[in-house]
Amino acid sequence: DWTVGVLTVSDRVTGRQMEDKTGPEIIHYLKEKKFSTQFSSATVPDEKELIKKQLIEWTIKGLNLIVTTGGTGFAPRDVTPEATKEVIEREATGLTTMMLLESYKKTPHALLSRATCGTREKTLIINLPGSVKAVRECLDVVLPMLPHALGLLSDVKSESSHQAHHPEDQKKSESPHSKDHTHAHPDSGKLVTVIDIIDQNRVLVDGPRSITGVPRHALKTQYLTL
């Protein structure tokens, strides 16, 4: 169950001139999709430093996902993207691009969005617009990718998620030749180290043909006289 922070950025909401509808809508949507039941929520005015402060506070707490709503347009007080860019360490331009493209299919006004997505430490931060309809449309786009993305950030990937993106690994793991097999070596009679990649159908021999960078948990070392 992912931990989620929902940040509403709006002068009028914090000034109690308008009811916050998009923040609760994000929470309702993610609960409805059974994505999470653990939420933190806050509201801040359109002030860059206050937005940054809340984003950093939640990343320090280790929230998996932060979703902001509001302040992504062209108005002079719309500074959510600027605040986000000063907080994130890496941009996630693929998420931003896909939200823009899909939103543009609904309305050309989507081109006025300056939303930003990116990561800070193990937290993914996503800017969403300030309307209920646009929030749902954008979440529809990114939701299928979120479990895999958050799993990569937190070093926790479900088996089903991994197999969905790497079906070839499942086939190889089912191969009867994927464990404990040896290959002939030109240096007959020489003691060599054979590294068996348990979940892949191949054997690596220590020396010129060895391959580095393989996770230690995936390896089994055998000493054989060939």
C-alpha positions as CSV (number, residue, x, y, z in Angstrom):
1,D,0.0,0.0,0.0
2,W,1.7,3.2,-1.2
3,T,1.9,6.3,0.9
4,V,0.6,9.3,-0.8
5,G,0.7,13.1,-0.2
6,V,-1.9,15.3,-1.8
7,L,-1.1,19.0,-1.9
8,T,-3.6,21.6,-3.0
9,V,-2.0,24.8,-4.2
10,S,-4.5,27.7,-4.2
11,D,-4.8,31.2,-2.7
12,R,-8.5,31.0,-2.8
13,V,-8.8,27.6,-1.0
14,T,-6.4,28.7,1.8
15,G,-8.2,32.0,2.0
16,R,-11.5,30.0,2.4
17,Q,-12.9,31.8,-0.6
18,M,-13.4,28.5,-2.4
19,E,-13.9,24.9,-1.5
20,D,-11.1,22.4,-2.2
21,K,-12.5,19.9,-4.7
22,T,-9.5,18.6,-6.5
23,G,-7.5,17.4,-3.4
24,P,-10.4,15.2,-2.2
25,E,-11.0,14.1,-5.7
26,I,-7.4,12.8,-6.0
27,I,-7.8,10.8,-2.8
28,H,-11.2,9.4,-3.8
29,Y,-9.8,8.4,-7.2
30,L,-6.8,6.6,-5.8
31,K,-8.9,4.8,-3.2
32,E,-11.5,3.9,-5.9
33,K,-8.7,2.3,-8.0
34,K,-7.4,0.5,-4.8
35,F,-4.0,2.2,-5.3
36,S,-3.7,3.4,-1.7
37,T,-5.4,3.9,1.7
38,Q,-2.6,5.9,3.3
39,F,-2.9,9.6,2.6
40,S,-1.5,12.9,3.9
41,S,-3.1,16.1,2.7
42,A,-2.4,19.8,2.9
43,T,-3.3,23.1,1.4
44,V,-0.9,26.0,0.7
45,P,-1.2,29.3,-1.1
46,D,0.5,30.0,-4.4
47,E,3.8,30.8,-2.7
48,K,6.9,29.0,-4.0
49,E,8.7,28.7,-0.7
50,L,5.6,27.3,1.0
51,I,5.1,24.7,-1.7
52,K,8.8,23.7,-1.6
53,K,8.6,23.4,2.2
54,Q,5.7,21.0,2.1
55,L,7.2,18.9,-0.7
56,I,10.5,18.5,1.1
57,E,8.8,17.7,4.4
58,W,6.9,14.8,2.8
59,T,10.0,13.5,1.0
60,I,11.9,13.5,4.3
61,K,9.0,11.4,5.8
62,G,9.5,9.0,2.9
63,L,6.2,9.2,1.1
64,N,6.2,7.2,-2.1
65,L,4.1,9.6,-4.1
66,I,3.2,13.3,-3.9
67,V,0.5,14.7,-6.1
68,T,0.0,18.4,-6.3
69,T,-3.1,20.1,-7.8
70,G,-3.3,23.7,-9.0
71,G,-0.9,26.5,-9.9
72,T,0.3,24.9,-13.2
73,G,-1.0,27.5,-15.7
74,F,0.0,30.9,-17.1
75,A,-1.3,33.2,-14.3
76,P,1.3,35.3,-12.5
77,R,0.7,33.4,-9.2
78,D,1.0,30.0,-10.8
79,V,4.4,28.8,-9.4
80,T,3.9,25.1,-8.6
81,P,6.1,23.9,-11.5
82,E,8.9,26.3,-10.5
83,A,8.7,25.1,-6.8
84,T,8.7,21.5,-7.9
85,K,11.7,21.9,-10.2
86,E,13.7,23.4,-7.3
87,V,12.8,20.3,-5.2
88,I,13.2,17.4,-7.6
89,E,16.5,15.8,-8.4
90,R,15.5,14.1,-11.7
91,E,12.7,15.0,-14.1
92,A,10.2,12.4,-15.3
93,T,9.5,13.9,-18.7
94,G,7.7,10.8,-20.0
95,L,4.9,11.2,-17.5
96,T,4.6,14.9,-18.2
97,T,4.5,14.4,-21.9
98,M,1.9,11.7,-21.9
99,M,-0.4,13.7,-19.6
100,L,-0.1,16.6,-22.0
101,L,-0.7,14.6,-25.1
102,E,-3.8,12.9,-23.7
103,S,-5.2,16.1,-22.2
104,Y,-4.7,17.8,-25.6
105,K,-7.1,15.3,-27.1
106,K,-9.8,16.6,-24.8
107,T,-9.0,20.3,-25.1
108,P,-6.4,22.5,-26.8
109,H,-6.1,24.5,-23.5
110,A,-4.0,21.6,-22.3
111,L,-1.1,23.2,-24.1
112,L,-1.1,26.0,-21.5
113,S,-0.2,23.5,-18.7
114,R,3.3,23.8,-17.4
115,A,3.1,20.8,-15.1
116,T,6.3,19.0,-14.0
117,C,7.0,15.5,-12.8
118,G,10.1,14.2,-11.2
119,T,11.8,12.4,-8.3
120,R,13.5,13.4,-5.1
121,E,15.2,10.5,-3.3
122,K,12.6,7.8,-3.2
123,T,9.6,10.0,-3.8
124,L,7.8,10.7,-7.1
125,I,6.2,14.1,-7.4
126,I,3.5,14.8,-10.0
127,N,1.9,18.2,-10.8
128,L,-1.8,18.0,-11.8
129,P,-4.1,20.8,-13.0
130,G,-6.6,22.5,-10.7
131,S,-9.8,21.1,-12.1
132,V,-11.6,17.9,-11.1
133,K,-12.1,16.8,-14.7
134,A,-8.5,17.4,-15.7
135,V,-7.3,15.6,-12.5
136,R,-9.1,12.4,-13.3
137,E,-8.0,12.5,-17.0
138,C,-4.3,12.9,-16.0
139,L,-4.5,10.2,-13.3
140,D,-6.0,7.8,-15.9
141,V,-2.9,8.3,-17.9
142,V,-0.2,7.8,-15.3
143,L,-1.9,5.3,-12.9
144,P,-0.9,2.2,-14.9
145,M,2.8,3.2,-14.6
146,L,2.8,4.2,-11.0
147,P,3.3,0.8,-9.2
148,H,6.3,0.0,-11.4
149,A,7.7,3.5,-11.1
150,L,7.4,3.6,-7.3
151,G,8.7,0.1,-7.1
152,L,11.8,1.1,-8.9
153,L,12.3,4.1,-6.6
154,S,11.8,2.1,-3.4
155,D,13.7,-1.1,-4.7
156,V,10.5,-3.1,-4.2
157,K,9.0,-4.7,-7.3
158,S,6.2,-7.2,-7.3
159,E,6.7,-10.4,-9.2
160,S,3.7,-9.7,-11.4
161,S,5.0,-6.2,-12.2
162,H,8.4,-7.5,-13.1
163,Q,7.0,-10.3,-15.3
164,A,4.6,-7.8,-17.0
165,H,7.6,-5.8,-18.2
166,H,10.1,-8.7,-18.6
167,P,8.1,-11.7,-19.8
168,E,11.3,-13.2,-21.3
169,D,12.6,-13.8,-17.7
170,Q,9.6,-15.9,-16.8
171,K,10.2,-18.1,-19.9
172,K,13.8,-18.5,-19.1
173,S,13.2,-19.4,-15.5
174,E,10.9,-22.2,-16.6
175,S,13.6,-23.7,-18.9
176,P,14.9,-27.1,-17.7
177,H,18.4,-25.9,-18.6
178,S,18.4,-22.7,-16.5
179,K,20.2,-24.3,-13.6
180,D,23.4,-26.3,-12.9
181,H,24.7,-26.8,-16.4
182,T,28.2,-26.6,-17.8
183,H,29.8,-25.8,-21.1
184,A,33.0,-27.2,-22.6
185,H,36.1,-25.0,-22.2
186,P,39.1,-24.9,-24.6
187,D,41.5,-25.1,-21.7
188,S,40.8,-28.8,-20.8
189,G,42.0,-29.8,-17.4
190,K,42.1,-26.3,-16.0
191,L,40.3,-25.3,-12.8
192,V,37.9,-22.6,-13.7
193,T,35.1,-20.7,-12.0
194,V,31.7,-21.2,-13.5
195,I,29.0,-18.6,-12.6
196,D,25.5,-19.8,-13.2
197,I,22.8,-17.1,-13.5
198,I,20.0,-19.0,-12.0
199,D,17.1,-17.1,-13.5
200,Q,18.6,-16.8,-17.0
201,N,19.4,-19.6,-19.4
202,R,23.2,-19.0,-19.8
203,V,26.5,-19.7,-18.1
204,L,29.3,-17.3,-17.7
205,V,32.9,-18.4,-17.3
206,D,35.3,-16.4,-15.2
207,G,37.9,-14.7,-17.3
208,P,37.8,-12.9,-20.7
209,R,34.3,-14.0,-21.3
210,S,32.9,-13.1,-17.9
211,I,30.3,-10.4,-17.6
212,T,30.2,-8.0,-14.7
213,G,27.3,-6.1,-13.2
214,V,25.1,-9.2,-12.5
215,P,23.3,-8.9,-9.1
216,R,24.9,-11.2,-6.5
217,H,21.6,-12.8,-5.5
218,A,21.2,-14.1,-9.1
219,L,24.5,-15.9,-9.2
220,K,25.8,-19.3,-8.1
221,T,29.5,-20.0,-8.3
222,Q,30.8,-23.5,-9.0
223,Y,34.4,-24.7,-9.2
224,L,34.9,-27.3,-11.9
225,T,37.9,-29.1,-13.5
226,L,37.4,-29.2,-17.2
